[in-house]
Amino acid sequence: MAKANPLQEQLLKAGLVKKSAVAQVAREQVKAAHAKGPKGPSQSQIEAERARAEKAERDRQIAAERNAQRRAAELRAQARQIINDKRVPLTGEVEYRFEHGGAIRTLLITEALRKQVIDAALVVVVHGDGYALLPRAAAVKVRERDESLVALDNAARDYVEPSTGNAEDDAYYAQFQVPDDLVW
């Protein structure tokens, strides 16, 4: 028989429990200590498993972010390569002005190139620190890869007439046409 613990001995001496009950409890304790059956996971094992799962989830999120950044960098590089390969040389003395990034920019081009930009056959794109002209087909490919590189596309413009707030003035000035190819 297993040795009773001090509390059990005190309960026996006080006559609160019987010797057979103490022996039964002691046998059950020994059985529980040496049992070979499956045990449930301990609290520390549960915590460790939860921590591993959280770490795996964080690692998946970090890997997804890295993959997205790598893919975006690849697309930007492809767009820059298209611009380098397909750009139209900028030559001429005619100024063509357009708005980009909150400022008015100027390109020196020929009259024929200017007409093609106005007719949306050519598109102005950001190239390094300056700008380049691309044929429409190449510009579509650049736009698919990086929208921010397209500085001016006259075909994509949705012009909205600014209102002064006065209907009489708007009606009066509506009779005067402003040409699309106005040189400023």
Secondary structure, DSSP 8 states (H G I E B T S, - for coil): -----HHHHHHHHHTSS-HHHHHHHHHHHHHHHH--S-----HHHHHHHHHHHHHHHHHHHHHHHHHHHHHHHHHHHHHHHHHHHH-B----SEEEEEEETTEEEEEEE-HHHHHHHHTTSEEEEEETTEEEEEEHHHHHHHHHH-GGGEEE-TTS--------S-HHHHHHHTTS---TT---
